[in-house]
Amino acid sequence: MKKNVQTAGRNALNEFAPQFAHFNDDVLFGENWNNQDIDVKTRCIITVTALIASGMINTSLVHHFENAKAHGVTQKEIAAVITHIAFYAGWPKGWAAFNLAKDVWSIDEGDLSYEDEAMRAHAKKMIFPIGEPNDKFAQYFTGKSFLAPVSTSQVGIFNVTFEPSCRNNWHIHHAKSGGGQILICIAGRGYYQEEGKEAVEMKPGDCVNIPAEVKHWHGAAPDEWFSHLAIEVPGEKTSSEWCETVTDEIYEKLK
């Protein structure tokens, strides 16, 4: 777990009230927040609950909202938490807290279809949509993937999105001449690997050219969403052959 480090007390009060600054930075946000008897996400929820209940609907609450979001509290979860608090601490406090929470979670109307907070954040990084679940090819993927056609005439271009740890099977793009595929990462982080070679990390802007007849796979990093444009290179008598899955043993070497 990443250790919480706080310097706000010393930055603001070290000369005027060094003892208070010490308690704030080293005890409250040092020893207490780094105590692992309660996970950080739960501690964040407890803290915003205490602040709302006591009427601290101010910049301190905004800070702790931002901290809660950073530690995995989703929009749906914070909405449920504030609603629950309002019944016990007062409806006006709930309204006031929601006015601040809306700015921190700031959901665009188009993002509401994505329940996962990380998925919404990933979608905002792209100009292309995530698209629909890639059900037609699901049997060739480990994990969930999504597909959004960008061009289906002249040259096929598709935005393919992988949830964390998702990857496709080993596969080969066959062609009598020409053919193959081009991958351009547009968001997140992932990998491309050819059989017999080391995996290549892909970040936004990275491009991989895949000749025909090369066995390979591509997919997301273990802890990040990943999207790439898949561009079908025109060729004669093209086809795709799906092979075996990428084993955990191979994939876990990338972590």
BAMAR-450644 format. One record per atom (N, C-alpha, C): residue number from 1; chain; atom name; x, y, z negated. Coordinates in steps of 0.1 Angstrom, whole numbers. Layout:
REM BAMAR-450644
   nr  kette  atom      x      y      z
  NUM      A    CA      X      Y      Z
...
***
This chain:
REM BAMAR-450644
   nr  kette  atom      x      y      z
    1      A     N      8    -12      0
    1      A    CA      0      0      0
    1      A     C      9     12      0
    2      A     N      5     22      8
    2      A    CA     13     35      9
    2      A     C     11     42     -4
    3      A     N     22     47    -10
    3      A    CA     21     54    -23
    3      A     C     16     68    -21
    4      A     N      7     72    -30
    4      A    CA      2     86    -30
    4      A     C     12     95    -36
    5      A     N     15    105    -29
    5      A    CA     25    115    -34
    5      A     C     18    129    -33
    6      A     N     18    136    -44
    6      A    CA     11    149    -45
    6      A     C     21    160    -50
    7      A     N     21    171    -43
    7      A    CA     29    183    -48
    7      A     C     21    196    -49
    8      A     N      8    195    -48
    8      A    CA      0    207    -49
    8      A     C      2    214    -62
    9      A     N      3    207    -73
    9      A    CA      4    213    -86
    9      A     C     17    222    -87
   10      A     N     28    216    -83
   10      A    CA     41    223    -83
   10      A     C     41    235    -73
   11      A     N     35    232    -62
   11      A    CA     35    243    -51
   11      A     C     27    255    -56
   12      A     N     16    253    -64
   12      A    CA      8    264    -68
   12      A     C     11    269    -82
   13      A     N     16    261    -91
   13      A    CA     16    265   -105
   13      A     C     29    261   -112
   14      A     N     39    257   -105
   14      A    CA     52    252   -112
   14      A     C     58    263   -121
   15      A     N     58    275   -116
   15      A    CA     64    286   -125
   15      A     C     54    291   -136
   16      A     N     41    291   -132
   16      A    CA     32    297   -142
   16      A     C     28    286   -152
   17      A     N     26    274   -148
   17      A    CA     21    263   -157
   17      A     C     28    250   -154
   18      A     N     41    248   -156
   18      A    CA     48    236   -152
   18      A     C     43    223   -158
   19      A     N     38    224   -170
   19      A    CA     32    212   -177
   19      A     C     20    207   -170
   20      A     N     11    217   -166
   20      A    CA     -1    213   -159
   20      A     C      2    208   -145
   21      A     N     12    214   -138
   21      A    CA     17    209   -125
   21      A     C     22    195   -126
   22      A     N     29    192   -137
   22      A    CA     34    178   -139
   22      A     C     23    169   -141
   23      A     N     13    172   -150
   23      A    CA      2    163   -152
   23      A     C     -6    160   -139
   24      A     N     -8    171   -131
   24      A    CA    -16    170   -118
   24      A     C     -8    161   -108
   25      A     N      4    164   -106
   25      A    CA     12    157    -95
   25      A     C     17    143   -100
   26      A     N     22    142   -112
   26      A    CA     28    129   -116
   26      A     C     19    120   -123
   27      A     N      9    125   -130
   27      A    CA      0    116   -138
   27      A     C    -13    113   -131
   28      A     N    -21    124   -128
   28      A    CA    -33    122   -121
   28      A     C    -32    116   -107
   29      A     N    -24    123    -99
   29      A    CA    -23    119    -85
   29      A     C    -11    109    -83
   30      A     N     -3    108    -93
   30      A    CA      9     99    -93
   30      A     C      5     85    -99
   31      A     N      5     85   -112
   31      A    CA      3     72   -119
   31      A     C    -12     67   -117
   32      A     N    -21     76   -119
   32      A    CA    -35     72   -118
   32      A     C    -39     67   -104
   33      A     N    -37     76    -94
   33      A    CA    -41     72    -80
   33      A     C    -33     61    -74
   34      A     N    -21     58    -80
   34      A    CA    -13     46    -75
   34      A     C    -16     34    -83
   35      A     N    -24     34    -93
   35      A    CA    -28     22   -100
   35      A     C    -36     13    -91
   36      A     N    -32      1    -89
   36      A    CA    -38     -8    -80
   36      A     C    -49    -17    -86
   37      A     N    -53    -14    -98
   37      A    CA    -65    -21   -104
   37      A     C    -77    -19    -96
   38      A     N    -78     -7    -90
   38      A    CA    -89     -3    -81
   38      A     C    -83      0    -67
   39      A     N    -89     -5    -57
   39      A    CA    -84     -1    -43
   39      A     C    -87     13    -40
   40      A     N    -79     19    -32
   40      A    CA    -79     34    -29
   40      A     C    -92     38    -24
   41      A     N    -98     30    -15
   41      A    CA   -111     34     -9
   41      A     C   -122     35    -20
   42      A     N   -122     25    -29
   42      A    CA   -132     26    -40
   42      A     C   -129     38    -49
   43      A     N   -116     41    -51
   43      A    CA   -112     52    -60
   43      A     C   -117     65    -53
   44      A     N   -116     66    -40
   44      A    CA   -121     78    -33
   44      A     C   -136     80    -34
   45      A     N   -143     69    -33
   45      A    CA   -158     70    -35
   45      A     C   -162     74    -49
   46      A     N   -155     69    -59
   46      A    CA   -157     72    -73
   46      A     C   -154     87    -75
   47      A     N   -144     92    -69
   47      A    CA   -140    106    -71
   47      A     C   -150    116    -65
   48      A     N   -154    113    -53
   48      A    CA   -164    122    -47
   48      A     C   -177    121    -54
   49      A     N   -180    110    -60
   49      A    CA   -193    109    -68
   49      A     C   -192    117    -80
   50      A     N   -180    117    -87
   50      A    CA   -179    125    -99
   50      A     C   -179    140    -96
   51      A     N   -173    144    -85
   51      A    CA   -173    158    -81
   51      A     C   -187    163    -78
   52      A     N   -194    155    -70
   52      A    CA   -208    160    -66
   52      A     C   -217    160    -78
   53      A     N   -216    150    -87
   53      A    CA   -224    150    -99
   53      A     C   -221    161   -108
   54      A     N   -209    166   -108
   54      A    CA   -205    177   -117
   54      A     C   -208    191   -110
   55      A     N   -212    191    -98
   55      A    CA   -215    203    -91
   55      A     C   -203    210    -84
   56      A     N   -192    202    -83
   56      A    CA   -180    208    -76
   56      A     C   -181    207    -61
   57      A     N   -190    214    -55
   57      A    CA   -193    214    -41
   57      A     C   -184    225    -35
   58      A     N   -171    222    -34
   58      A    CA   -162    233    -29
   58      A     C   -150    227    -22
   59      A     N   -139    234    -20
   59      A    CA   -128    230    -13
   59      A     C   -122    217    -19
   60      A     N   -123    215    -32
   60      A    CA   -118    203    -38
   60      A     C   -125    191    -33
   61      A     N   -139    192    -31
   61      A    CA   -147    181    -26
   61      A     C   -143    179    -11
   62      A     N   -141    189     -4
   62      A    CA   -137    188     10
   62      A     C   -124    180     11
   63      A     N   -114    183      3
   63      A    CA   -101    176      2
   63      A     C   -104    161      0
   64      A     N   -112    158    -10
   64      A    CA   -115    144    -13
   64      A     C   -123    137     -3
   65      A     N   -132    144      4
   65      A    CA   -139    138     16
   65      A     C   -129    134     26
   66      A     N   -119    143     29
   66      A    CA   -109    140     39
   66      A     C   -101    128     35
   67      A     N    -97    128     22
   67      A    CA    -90    116     17
   67      A     C    -98    103     18
   68      A     N   -111    104     15
   68      A    CA   -119     92     17
   68      A     C   -120     87     31
   69      A     N   -122     97     40
   69      A    CA   -122     93     54
   69      A     C   -109     87     59
   70      A     N    -98     92     54
   70      A    CA    -85     87     58
   70      A     C    -83     73     53
   71      A     N    -90     69     42
   71      A    CA    -88     56     36
   71      A     C   -100     47     39
   72      A     N   -107     50     50
   72      A    CA   -116     40     56
   72      A     C   -131     42     52
   73      A     N   -134     52     45
   73      A    CA   -149     55     42
   73      A     C   -155     60     55
   74      A     N   -165     53     60
   74      A    CA   -171     56     73
   74      A     C   -182     66     71
   75      A     N   -187     72     82
   75      A    CA   -198     81     81
   75      A     C   -211     75     75
   76      A     N   -214     63     79
   76      A    CA   -225     56     73
   76      A     C   -224     54     58
   77      A     N   -212     50     54
   77      A    CA   -209     48     40
   77      A     C   -210     60     32
   78      A     N   -204     72     37
   78      A    CA   -205     84     29
   78      A     C   -219     89     28
   79      A     N   -227     87     39
   79      A    CA   -241     91     39
   79      A     C   -249     84     29
   80      A     N   -246     71     28
   80      A    CA   -253     63     18
   80      A     C   -249     66      4
   81      A     N   -236     69      2
   81      A    CA   -231     73    -11
   81      A     C   -238     86    -16
   82      A     N   -238     96     -7
   82      A    CA   -243    109    -11
   82      A     C   -258    108    -14
   83      A     N   -265    100     -5
   83      A    CA   -280     98     -7
   83      A     C   -282     92    -21
   84      A     N   -274     82    -24
   84      A    CA   -276     75    -37
   84      A     C   -273     85    -49
   85      A     N   -262     93    -48
   85      A    CA   -259    103    -58
   85      A     C   -270    113    -60
   86      A     N   -276    117    -49
   86      A    CA   -287    127    -50
   86      A     C   -298    123    -59
   87      A     N   -302    110    -59
   87      A    CA   -313    106    -67
   87      A     C   -310    107    -82
   88      A     N   -297    106    -85
   88      A    CA   -293    106   -100
   88      A     C   -287    120   -104
   89      A     N   -280    127    -95
   89      A    CA   -274    139    -99
   89      A     C   -281    152    -94
   90      A     N   -291    150    -86
   90      A    CA   -299    162    -81
   90      A     C   -299    163    -66
   91      A     N   -311    165    -61
   91      A    CA   -313    166    -46
   91      A     C   -305    178    -40
   92      A     N   -305    190    -47
   92      A    CA   -298    201    -41
   92      A     C   -283    198    -40
   93      A     N   -277    191    -50
   93      A    CA   -263    187    -49
   93      A     C   -261    178    -37
   94      A     N   -270    170    -34
   94      A    CA   -269    161    -22
   94      A     C   -269    169     -9
   95      A     N   -278    179     -8
   95      A    CA   -279    187      4
   95      A     C   -265    195      5
   96      A     N   -260    200     -6
   96      A    CA   -248    208     -5
   96      A     C   -236    199     -1
   97      A     N   -236    187     -6
   97      A    CA   -225    178     -3
   97      A     C   -226    174     12
   98      A     N   -238    172     17
   98      A    CA   -239    168     31
   98      A     C   -234    179     41
   99      A     N   -236    191     37
   99      A    CA   -232    202     45
   99      A     C   -217    202     47
  100      A     N   -209    198     37
  100      A    CA   -195    196     38
  100      A     C   -191    184     45
  101      A     N   -198    173     42
  101      A    CA   -194    160     47
  101      A     C   -196    159     62
  102      A     N   -206    166     67
  102      A    CA   -209    167     82
  102      A     C   -197    172     89
  103      A     N   -190    183     84
  103      A    CA   -179    188     90
  103      A     C   -166    179     90
  104      A     N   -165    172     79
  104      A    CA   -153    163     78
  104      A     C   -155    151     87
  105      A     N   -167    145     88
  105      A    CA   -169    133     96
  105      A     C   -172    137    111
  106      A     N   -178    149    112
  106      A    CA   -180    156    125
  106      A     C   -183    146    136
  107      A     N   -194    139    136
  107      A    CA   -198    130    146
  107      A     C   -205    137    158
  108      A     N   -200    134    170
  108      A    CA   -207    139    182
  108      A     C   -218    130    184
  109      A     N   -229    135    190
  109      A    CA   -241    127    192
  109      A     C   -238    115    200
  110      A     N   -228    116    210
  110      A    CA   -225    104    218
  110      A     C   -217     93    211
  111      A     N   -212     97    199
  111      A    CA   -204     87    192
  111      A     C   -213     78    183
  112      A     N   -225     81    181
  112      A    CA   -234     74    172
  112      A     C   -235     59    175
  113      A     N   -233     56    188
  113      A    CA   -235     42    192
  113      A     C   -224     34    188
  114      A     N   -213     40    183
  114      A    CA   -201     32    178
  114      A     C   -202     32    163
  115      A     N   -205     20    157
  115      A    CA   -206     19    143
  115      A     C   -193     20    136
  116      A     N   -182     15    143
  116      A    CA   -169     14    136
  116      A     C   -163     28    137
  117      A     N   -158     33    125
  117      A    CA   -152     46    125
  117      A     C   -139     47    134
  118      A     N   -131     36    133
  118      A    CA   -119     36    141
  118      A     C   -122     36    156
  119      A     N   -133     29    160
  119      A    CA   -137     29    174
  119      A     C   -142     43    179
  120      A     N   -149     50    170
  120      A    CA   -153     64    173
  120      A     C   -141     73    175
  121      A     N   -131     71    166
  121      A    CA   -119     79    167
  121      A     C   -112     76    180
  122      A     N   -111     64    184
  122      A    CA   -105     60    196
  122      A     C   -112     65    208
  123      A     N   -125     65    208
  123      A    CA   -133     69    219
  123      A     C   -130     84    222
  124      A     N   -128     92    211
  124      A    CA   -126    106    213
  124      A     C   -113    110    219
  125      A     N   -104    100    220
  125      A    CA    -90    103    225
  125      A     C    -91    101    241
  126      A     N   -102     96    246
  126      A    CA   -102     93    260
  126      A     C   -112    102    268
  127      A     N   -109    104    281
  127      A    CA   -119    110    289
  127      A     C   -128    100    296
  128      A     N   -124     87    296
  128      A    CA   -132     77    301
  128      A     C   -140     70    290
  129      A     N   -152     65    293
  129      A    CA   -160     58    282
  129      A     C   -154     45    279
  130      A     N   -157     40    267
  130      A    CA   -153     26    263
  130      A     C   -161     16    271
  131      A     N   -174     19    273
  131      A    CA   -181     10    282
  131      A     C   -189      0    273
  132      A     N   -193    -11    280
  132      A    CA   -201    -22    274
  132      A     C   -192    -34    270
  133      A     N   -197    -42    261
  133      A    CA   -190    -54    257
  133      A     C   -187    -62    270
  134      A     N   -175    -67    270
  134      A    CA   -170    -74    282
  134      A     C   -174    -89    282
  135      A     N   -187    -91    281
  135      A    CA   -193   -104    279
  135      A     C   -190   -114    291
  136      A     N   -189   -109    303
  136      A    CA   -187   -118    314
  136      A     C   -173   -125    313
  137      A     N   -163   -118    307
  137      A    CA   -150   -124    306
  137      A     C   -146   -127    292
  138      A     N   -156   -127    283
  138      A    CA   -153   -130    268
  138      A     C   -146   -143    266
  139      A     N   -149   -153    274
  139      A    CA   -142   -166    272
  139      A     C   -127   -165    274
  140      A     N   -122   -155    281
  140      A    CA   -108   -153    284
  140      A     C   -101   -144    274
  141      A     N   -108   -139    264
  141      A    CA   -102   -130    254
  141      A     C   -103   -136    240
  142      A     N    -93   -132    232
  142      A    CA    -93   -135    218
  142      A     C    -96   -122    211
  143      A     N   -108   -121    206
  143      A    CA   -113   -108    200
  143      A     C   -123   -101    210
  144      A     N   -128    -90    206
  144      A    CA   -137    -82    214
  144      A     C   -131    -73    223
  145      A     N   -136    -72    236
  145      A    CA   -131    -62    245
  145      A     C   -143    -56    252
  146      A     N   -140    -44    258
  146      A    CA   -151    -36    264
  146      A     C   -146    -32    278
  147      A     N   -156    -30    287
  147      A    CA   -153    -27    301
  147      A     C   -161    -15    306
  148      A     N   -154     -6    312
  148      A    CA   -161      6    318
  148      A     C   -156      7    333
  149      A     N   -164      5    343
  149      A    CA   -159      7    357
  149      A     C   -157     22    359
  150      A     N   -146     25    365
  150      A    CA   -142     38    370
  150      A     C   -144     40    385
  151      A     N   -140     29    392
  151      A    CA   -142     29    407
  151      A     C   -144     14    411
  152      A     N   -154     12    419
  152      A    CA   -157     -1    424
  152      A     C   -157     -2    439
  153      A     N   -152      9    445
  153      A    CA   -151      8    460
  153      A     C   -137     13    463
  154      A     N   -132      9    475
  154      A    CA   -118     12    480
  154      A     C   -108      4    471
  155      A     N   -106     10    459
  155      A    CA    -97      3    449
  155      A     C   -105      1    436
  156      A     N   -105    -11    431
  156      A    CA   -111    -13    418
  156      A     C   -103     -7    406
  157      A     N   -110      1    398
  157      A    CA   -103      7    387
  157      A     C   -113      6    375
  158      A     N   -108     -1    364
  158      A    CA   -116     -3    352
  158      A     C   -109      1    340
  159      A     N   -117      7    331
  159      A    CA   -111     10    318
  159      A     C   -114     -2    309
  160      A     N   -104     -8    304
  160      A    CA   -105    -20    295
  160      A     C   -101    -16    281
  161      A     N   -109    -18    271
  161      A    CA   -106    -15    258
  161      A     C   -106    -27    249
  162      A     N    -96    -28    240
  162      A    CA    -94    -40    232
  162      A     C    -95    -35    217
  163      A     N   -103    -42    209
  163      A    CA   -102    -40    195
  163      A     C    -89    -44    189
  164      A     N    -85    -40    177
  164      A    CA    -72    -44    171
  164      A     C    -70    -59    172
  165      A     N    -59    -64    176
  165      A    CA    -55    -78    177
  165      A     C    -61    -85    189
  166      A     N    -70    -79    196
  166      A    CA    -76    -85    208
  166      A     C    -66    -86    219
  167      A     N    -66    -97    226
  167      A    CA    -57    -99    238
  167      A     C    -64   -109    247
  168      A     N    -61   -107    260
  168      A    CA    -66   -117    270
  168      A     C    -57   -129    271
  169      A     N    -62   -139    278
  169      A    CA    -54   -151    280
  169      A     C    -42   -149    289
  170      A     N    -33   -158    290
  170      A    CA    -23   -157    301
  170      A     C    -31   -159    314
  171      A     N    -27   -151    324
  171      A    CA    -34   -152    337
  171      A     C    -25   -148    348
  172      A     N    -29   -151    360
  172      A    CA    -21   -148    372
  172      A     C    -30   -142    383
  173      A     N    -25   -132    389
  173      A    CA    -33   -126    400
  173      A     C    -26   -131    413
  174      A     N    -34   -140    420
  174      A    CA    -29   -146    432
  174      A     C    -32   -137    444
  175      A     N    -23   -138    454
  175      A    CA    -26   -131    467
  175      A     C    -17   -137    478
  176      A     N    -22   -139    490
  176      A    CA    -13   -143    501
  176      A     C     -3   -132    505
  177      A     N     -8   -120    503
  177      A    CA      1   -108    505
  177      A     C     -5    -97    497
  178      A     N      4    -87    493
  178      A    CA     -1    -76    485
  178      A     C     -6    -81    472
  179      A     N    -16    -75    467
  179      A    CA    -23    -79    454
  179      A     C    -15    -75    442
  180      A     N    -19    -81    431
  180      A    CA    -13    -77    418
  180      A     C    -22    -67    411
  181      A     N    -16    -61    401
  181      A    CA    -24    -51    392
  181      A     C    -15    -41    387
  182      A     N    -20    -29    384
  182      A    CA    -13    -18    377
  182      A     C    -21    -15    364
  183      A     N    -14    -14    353
  183      A    CA    -20    -10    340
  183      A     C    -14      3    336
  184      A     N    -23     12    332
  184      A    CA    -19     26    327
  184      A     C    -26     27    313
  185      A     N    -18     28    303
  185      A    CA    -24     30    289
  185      A     C    -29     44    288
  186      A     N    -42     46    283
  186      A    CA    -48     59    282
  186      A     C    -51     63    267
  187      A     N    -50     53    259
  187      A    CA    -53     56    244
  187      A     C    -49     44    236
  188      A     N    -44     46    224
  188      A    CA    -41     36    215
  188      A     C    -27     30    217
  189      A     N    -25     17    213
  189      A    CA    -12     11    214
  189      A     C    -15     -4    217
  190      A     N     -7    -10    226
  190      A    CA     -9    -24    230
  190      A     C      4    -30    235
  191      A     N      2    -42    241
  191      A    CA     14    -49    246
  191      A     C     11    -55    260
  192      A     N     22    -56    268
  192      A    CA     21    -64    280
  192      A     C     33    -74    280
  193      A     N     30    -86    284
  193      A    CA     41    -96    284
  193      A     C     40   -105    296
  194      A     N     52   -107    303
  194      A    CA     53   -117    313
  194      A     C     59   -129    308
  195      A     N     55   -140    313
  195      A    CA     60   -153    308
  195      A     C     75   -154    309
  196      A     N     82   -158    299
  196      A    CA     96   -159    298
  196      A     C    104   -146    295
  197      A     N     96   -135    293
  197      A    CA    102   -122    290
  197      A     C     97   -116    277
  198      A     N    104   -107    271
  198      A    CA    100   -100    259
  198      A     C     88    -91    262
  199      A     N     79    -90    252
  199      A    CA     67    -81    253
  199      A     C     71    -67    254
  200      A     N     63    -59    262
  200      A    CA     66    -45    263
  200      A     C     55    -37    256
  201      A     N     58    -28    247
  201      A    CA     49    -20    240
  201      A     C     43     -9    250
  202      A     N     30     -7    249
  202      A    CA     24      3    258
  202      A     C     17     14    249
  203      A     N     20     26    252
  203      A    CA     14     38    246
  203      A     C      9     47    257
  204      A     N      0     57    253
  204      A    CA     -6     66    263
  204      A     C      4     71    273
  205      A     N      1     69    286
  205      A    CA     10     74    297
  205      A     C     19     63    302
  206      A     N     21     52    295
  206      A    CA     29     41    300
  206      A     C     22     34    311
  207      A     N     30     30    321
  207      A    CA     25     23    333
  207      A     C     32     10    335
  208      A     N     25     -1    338
  208      A    CA     31    -14    341
  208      A     C     26    -18    355
  209      A     N     36    -22    363
  209      A    CA     33    -28    376
  209      A     C     34    -43    376
  210      A     N     23    -50    379
  210      A    CA     23    -65    378
  210      A     C     22    -70    393
  211      A     N     33    -76    398
  211      A    CA     32    -82    411
  211      A     C     23    -94    411
  212      A     N     18    -98    422
  212      A    CA     11   -111    424
  212      A     C     20   -123    420
  213      A     N     13   -133    415
  213      A    CA     19   -146    411
  213      A     C     28   -145    398
  214      A     N     26   -135    391
  214      A    CA     34   -133    378
  214      A     C     24   -137    366
  215      A     N     27   -147    359
  215      A    CA     19   -151    347
  215      A     C     22   -141    336
  216      A     N     11   -136    330
  216      A    CA     12   -125    320
  216      A     C      0   -124    311
  217      A     N      1   -116    301
  217      A    CA    -11   -112    293
  217      A     C     -9    -98    288
  218      A     N    -20    -92    283
  218      A    CA    -20    -78    277
  218      A     C    -31    -77    267
  219      A     N    -28    -68    257
  219      A    CA    -38    -67    246
  219      A     C    -34    -56    236
  220      A     N    -42    -55    226
  220      A    CA    -40    -45    216
  220      A     C    -30    -49    205
  221      A     N    -24    -39    199
  221      A    CA    -16    -41    187
  221      A     C    -24    -46    176
  222      A     N    -18    -52    165
  222      A    CA    -26    -58    154
  222      A     C    -35    -47    147
  223      A     N    -30    -35    146
  223      A    CA    -36    -25    138
  223      A     C    -42    -13    145
  224      A     N    -43    -14    159
  224      A    CA    -48     -2    167
  224      A     C    -57     -7    178
  225      A     N    -66      2    181
  225      A    CA    -74      0    193
  225      A     C    -65      3    205
  226      A     N    -68     -2    217
  226      A    CA    -60     -1    229
  226      A     C    -69      0    241
  227      A     N    -66     10    250
  227      A    CA    -73     11    262
  227      A     C    -64     13    274
  228      A     N    -66      6    285
  228      A    CA    -58      9    297
  228      A     C    -67      8    309
  229      A     N    -63     16    319
  229      A    CA    -69     15    332
  229      A     C    -63      3    339
  230      A     N    -71     -6    344
  230      A    CA    -67    -18    352
  230      A     C    -70    -15    367
  231      A     N    -59    -13    375
  231      A    CA    -61    -10    389
  231      A     C    -58    -22    397
  232      A     N    -68    -26    405
  232      A    CA    -66    -38    414
  232      A     C    -59    -34    427
  233      A     N    -47    -39    429
  233      A    CA    -39    -36    441
  233      A     C    -45    -44    452
  234      A     N    -49    -38    463
  234      A    CA    -55    -45    475
  234      A     C    -45    -55    480
  235      A     N    -50    -66    485
  235      A    CA    -42    -77    491
  235      A     C    -50    -86    499
  236      A     N    -44    -96    505
  236      A    CA    -51   -106    513
  236      A     C    -53   -119    505
  237      A     N    -65   -123    505
  237      A    CA    -69   -136    498
  237      A     C    -65   -135    483
  238      A     N    -71   -125    476
  238      A    CA    -67   -123    462
  238      A     C    -77   -131    453
  239      A     N    -72   -135    442
  239      A    CA    -80   -142    432
  239      A     C    -72   -141    419
  240      A     N    -80   -145    408
  240      A    CA    -73   -145    395
  240      A     C    -75   -159    389
  241      A     N    -64   -163    383
  241      A    CA    -64   -176    376
  241      A     C    -62   -174    361
  242      A     N    -72   -178    353
  242      A    CA    -71   -177    339
  242      A     C    -65   -190    333
  243      A     N    -56   -188    324
  243      A    CA    -48   -199    318
  243      A     C    -51   -200    303
  244      A     N    -41   -206    296
  244      A    CA    -43   -208    281
  244      A     C    -43   -195    273
  245      A     N    -48   -196    261
  245      A    CA    -48   -184    252
  245      A     C    -34   -181    248
  246      A     N    -33   -169    243
  246      A    CA    -20   -164    237
  246      A     C    -21   -169    223
  247      A     N    -12   -178    218
  247      A    CA    -13   -183    205
  247      A     C     -9   -173    194
  248      A     N    -14   -175    182
  248      A    CA    -11   -167    171
  248      A     C      4   -166    169
  249      A     N     11   -178    171
  249      A    CA     26   -178    170
  249      A     C     33   -168    179
  250      A     N     28   -167    191
  250      A    CA     34   -158    201
  250      A     C     30   -144    197
  251      A     N     17   -142    194
  251      A    CA     13   -128    191
  251      A     C     19   -122    178
  252      A     N     20   -130    168
  252      A    CA     25   -125    155
  252      A     C     39   -121    155
  253      A     N     47   -125    166
  253      A    CA     61   -121    167
  253      A     C     61   -106    170
  254      A     N     50   -100    175
  254      A    CA     49    -86    179
  254      A     C     47    -77    167
  255      A     N     43    -82    156
  255      A    CA     39    -74    144
  255      A     C     51    -67    138
***
